Amino acid sequence: MRSISSGRHHATFEFGELQVISLRDGYIDMPPTRLRDEDGCALTELPAAVPLVGGNLRLAVNAFFVTDGTRSVLIDTGASNAWHDPTMGLIYDALDEAGIDRAQVTDVAITHRHVDHVGGLIAPDGSEAFAGLERVWIGAGDTSVFTGRLEPIRDRVVPVSEQVAINDWTTAIPTPGHTPGHIVYEVRSGAGRLLVWGDTIHVPTLQFDQPNVAWEFDGDQPQARAARAALLERLTRPHHFVAGAHLDSPGIARVTPSGDGYALEYLAPPIG
C-alpha cells in the first residue's frame, strides 16, 4: 500500500487494484479519565508519550472510501452536525476535495452505532447525505440507532450478525465489545489485507503499547480487550494493514510486535 496524493481533509492510497481514500471528519477532545485499567478504574497516570491538548486527549475522526473503479463502499460517515461541535462534520468537504460524488455512494458500512461514525448519514440541513444510498451495513446489535434523526434510512439497513461478504473484496467481521454490534471490515486486494476498524483503539499513542487499557464507553470492557488483542495479533501477519477511525489522520498504518505490545507505523504524514 502506498500514498499517492493528499489534501487538507483527505489522503488517497493505492492498494493493489483498489484505491483507499481516507476522509477526515475532524477531531474530538476527551478527558484522559475515559481511559480505564483492567479493574475498570480511570488511569491515574499517563505515559509522557501520550500528548494532551488543554488537558484533554485529542481523538482524530476518520472515515474511509474504498473503490475498484466500478463499485465502492464508504466505511463510516463522521458526525455531521449531530455532535454539536465545530471541530466535526468535515467529511462532506473531504469527499468534495477527493472528487467523490456523494450521489454515487450506494453502500455505506458502519463500524458501530455511535454518532461520530453514523451521524454523517444525515446532512446538517436534515436531508439524506447520500442521495443514491441503497444499503447501510451495520452490526445487528446496533440497529436500534436508526430512530429519530436516522429513521428515514431504516428501510435500507442490512443487519450483520455473522461474518459476511458485502462485495467482492470487503467482508464484515463482527467484533463485539465496544458495542454489541461493533464490526471490522476486511478489505482484500492483490497487495494484502486492510482491516478498517471503528473504536478498537481510541488513543494510539497508548493502546498499541498497552492494549489492555480500555475505554470508558466500551460496553463490555473484557470483550473489547479480547477483540483488540485478536485484531492486533492478526495485523502482525505479512501484508496486513489497518485503517482506524481514531488513528491520527489519515489513519492508515502497519502494525508490528514490540515488547509486550505493538508498534504503529503510519504510511503517510498527518493531514489536518
Buried (B, 14 or more C-beta within 10 A) or exposed (E): BEBEEBBEBBBBBBBBEBBBBBBBBBBBBBEBEBBBBEEEEEBEEBEEEBEEEEEEBBBBBBBBBBBBEEEBBBBBBBBBBBBEBEBBBBBBBBBBBBEBEBEEBBBBBBBBBBBBBBBBBBBEEEEBBBEEBEEBBBBBBBBEBBEEBBEEBEEBBBEBEEEBEBBEBBBBBBBBBBBBBBBBBBBBBEBBBBBBBBBBBBBBBBBBBBBBBBBBBBBBBEBBBBBBEEBBEBBEEEEBBBBBBBBBBBBBBBBEEEEEBBEBEBBBEEBB
